[in-house]
Amino acid sequence: MKKKLRILVVWILVSLSFQFGGYSLLNNQIQKVMGVMGGESEPPITPQLKATIPGSDLMNIQVSYAKDYLAYSENGTLKIFNLKKGKVVFEKKSPSTTDKTLGVLTYQWLPDRSTLLYFYAKKNPNEITSVTIYPKATAQSPAQNSTPEKTEDPNQKIEKGVPKVVQPQPYTEKRYGNPQLTELYSLELPDSDDDDTPPDNRFNRTIDQLPKGGKLENLVFSTPSNLIYLTVKNGSSQLLMEIDIMKDVLTRNKSGEVISNMAASDRYGTLYVTSKIGDTHQVLALSGTKRWVISKKSNDRVIGIRAGKVYLGEVINNELVKIKTTSDRSELTDNPSLKTEWEGSIPFNEKVCALIGVNGQIVVYDNQTASIVTEGHLAEVKLQGDENYISVDGAELIQLTKAETSTLVELQPVKP
């Protein structure tokens, strides 16, 4: 009896150990998923390398998540350069050599993988279509005391006062559509050491609501919700568009509203914008058709979002004087509390770029200096290249030095 009891106890302990191990594994997997959804991630990739790119007129420089591919525009052509292999691995040319409104309009890397989203405009081959119109038959009342019409059939009788059915002839009508079609693509790049697998250039959808010649300004996206937000400048007006990759394309701004900065939640898909309508400046949160006021101060503007925090900057006379945060919540309210994270003075004009790094550092930089605020402390980094960029995770410095027919690209970690 004691032996059986001992065996039973051993099996119970073995079972409990397996259950504990299974629960621990499950908990670790949940932690990983929640970490991604919460904006937390592993330490950023920060290689140190140099590469020479053919051409000296490179524009809109963007480095991939793993820092091994560089996207840029050259003479209207989108190019992807493998920094490890030292070669161009993808090109997307404009369909026209004369119309500068066509071709790749804008692009951006996804923050967590080597995938580039880009918008490509081309001429609509069916801008003008012909539609045959079949008008409805009408009943025409005969005039009183009118002489009955003669008929081909002498036996057919014409009754006086009975309406005559008139069948009009069909006709052709021209319909005018958008002269421009804009297509959304996702370009997936293989491991940069892989020489055998070509990039996967996938067509996602056509967006015919974008006006011809419209300039795509701000572009942000929320990967958990598959939402893309962009502002389109067309003449003196601006559109704020919400694109659900799986569903609809919607316009979200009010009449006369101008959006100058925006950031999308990495958790809930909420869009935070700096809005101006007339003389009213506000920071707003948008979700679907709903709006909430985050700040009524006319000097406040959105800087970015990271790990559940929304960052606002107070700018006075082209100087960033205060950085404030509020929580990125699923349930929003007007006028939430704002916590001051830093106070001081950093030049902040239309030439600077601002971003939130993976460690919560606020990076404001122009072509000569990067100002980095970490846990309330300000540090400055002098930039040495002819052109300088910082990756969206705030961890990598990309310096460009131009020659006559080539450009030297140097990547190195950002060190405050």
JOZIRA-V766626 format. One record per backbone hydrogen bond with DSSP energy under -0.5 kcal/mol. CO is the residue of the C=O (numbers start at 1). NH is the residue of the N-H. If there is no record, write none. Layout:
# JOZIRA-V766626
CO&NH + CO&NH
This chain:
# JOZIRA-V766626
1&5 + 2&6 + 3&7 + 4&8 + 5&9 + 6&10 + 7&11 + 8&12 + 9&13 + 10&14 + 11&15 + 12&16 + 13&17 + 14&18 + 15&19 + 16&20 + 17&21 + 18&22 + 19&23 + 20&24 + 21&25 + 22&26 + 23&27 + 24&28 + 25&29 + 26&30 + 27&31 + 28&32 + 29&33 + 30&34 + 31&35 + 32&36 + 33&37 + 34&38 + 35&40 + 36&39 + 49&411 + 51&53 + 51&409 + 53&407 + 59&73 + 62&71 + 64&67 + 68&83 + 68&84 + 69&64 + 70&81 + 71&62 + 72&79 + 73&59 + 74&77 + 77&74 + 78&92 + 79&72 + 80&89 + 80&90 + 81&70 + 81&83 + 82&86 + 82&87 + 87&82 + 90&80 + 92&78 + 98&100 + 99&102 + 103&121 + 106&119 + 108&117 + 110&113 + 113&65 + 113&115 + 114&189 + 115&110 + 116&187 + 117&108 + 118&185 + 119&105 + 119&106 + 120&183 + 121&103 + 122&181 + 123&125 + 124&127 + 127&129 + 127&177 + 129&175 + 131&133 + 131&173 + 133&135 + 133&171 + 138&140 + 138&166 + 139&141 + 140&164 + 143&146 + 152&154 + 153&156 + 157&159 + 159&162 + 163&165 + 164&140 + 164&166 + 165&167 + 166&138 + 166&168 + 171&133 + 173&131 + 175&129 + 175&177 + 179&124 + 181&122 + 182&207 + 183&120 + 183&185 + 184&204 + 184&205 + 185&118 + 186&188 + 186&202 + 187&116 + 187&189 + 188&200 + 191&194 + 193&195 + 196&198 + 199&201 + 200&188 + 200&202 + 202&186 + 205&184 + 206&208 + 207&182 + 207&210 + 211&214 + 214&216 + 215&217 + 215&233 + 218&231 + 220&229 + 221&223 + 222&225 + 222&226 + 222&227 + 226&245 + 227&222 + 228&243 + 229&220 + 230&241 + 231&217 + 232&234 + 232&239 + 233&215 + 234&237 + 237&234 + 239&232 + 239&241 + 240&252 + 240&253 + 241&230 + 241&243 + 242&244 + 242&250 + 243&228 + 243&245 + 244&247 + 248&244 + 250&242 + 254&257 + 258&260 + 258&276 + 261&274 + 263&272 + 265&269 + 270&265 + 270&272 + 271&286 + 272&263 + 273&275 + 273&284 + 274&260 + 274&261 + 275&282 + 276&258 + 277&280 + 279&281 + 280&277 + 282&275 + 282&284 + 283&294 + 283&295 + 284&273 + 285&292 + 286&271 + 287&290 + 290&287 + 292&285 + 292&294 + 293&335 + 295&283 + 297&300 + 299&315 + 301&313 + 304&311 + 306&309 + 308&328 + 309&306 + 309&311 + 310&326 + 311&303 + 311&304 + 312&324 + 313&301 + 313&315 + 314&316 + 314&321 + 314&322 + 316&319 + 318&348 + 319&316 + 319&321 + 320&346 + 321&344 + 322&314 + 323&341 + 323&342 + 324&312 + 325&339 + 326&310 + 327&329 + 330&332 + 338&340 + 339&325 + 339&341 + 342&323 + 346&320 + 349&352 + 353&365 + 355&357 + 355&363 + 357&360 + 361&357 + 361&363 + 362&364 + 362&373 + 363&355 + 364&371 + 365&353 + 368&383 + 369&366 + 370&372 + 370&381 + 371&364 + 372&374 + 372&379 + 373&362 + 374&377 + 377&374 + 379&372 + 381&370 + 387&400 + 389&398 + 391&394 + 393&358 + 395&414 + 396&391 + 397&399 + 397&412 + 398&389 + 399&410 + 400&386 + 400&387 + 401&408 + 405&55 + 406&403 + 407&53 + 407&409 + 408&401 + 408&410 + 409&51 + 410&399 + 411&49 + 412&397 + 413&415 + 414&416
